[in-house]
Amino acid sequence: MEFTEVIKGRRSIRKYADKPVTKEDIEKIIELTRFAPTWKNSQTARFHVILNQELKNRIAEEGTCSFSKNKLNIQSASGLIILTTVDGIAGYEKDGTFTTSKGTHWQSFDAGIACQTFCLTAYDRGISTLIMGIYDEAKIRNILNLPENESISALIAVGYAEEAPNAPQRKEVSEIMEII
């Protein structure tokens, strides 16, 4: 698939076919995702992969802040990725001071790059994704026993699309670009 096609074709998918995504599929996606750029090459993104239906259902029931759409998205997807980032590294110097005026925000920036790289790589391999931001971090942390030094950045549903939605309307270049 051409890169332009990947950028323009990837969609947030909310309806998945009953076809499993395998551990090997996810490993191949993360193999490429690990090349996403990060703050001073800190590589702080972590991918907690859930392919077990019972565990996915528990996260859907207990970790979605009663947001029914995310509950259904997680339950219908073949897998769920809990994207975390290691705290206190991106944007920091070794002595713990901030290098950037953005403070802790840089950690989110790196997580966003990793998330987008993951989703585009998955799409290129025929696997669909949905990035979700409504979740109960404390409950998911407890369910999965996540390391204390990691923060959840996003939940990513993965699976094979049952249907491909049309592209949403995009702003014109003239609306988002300013030459100074």
Helices and strands as residue ranges (DSSP letters): H 3-9, H 23-33, G 39-41, E 45-50, H 53-62, H 68-76, E 79-86, H 105-124, E 128-132, H 137-144, E 150-159, H 173-176
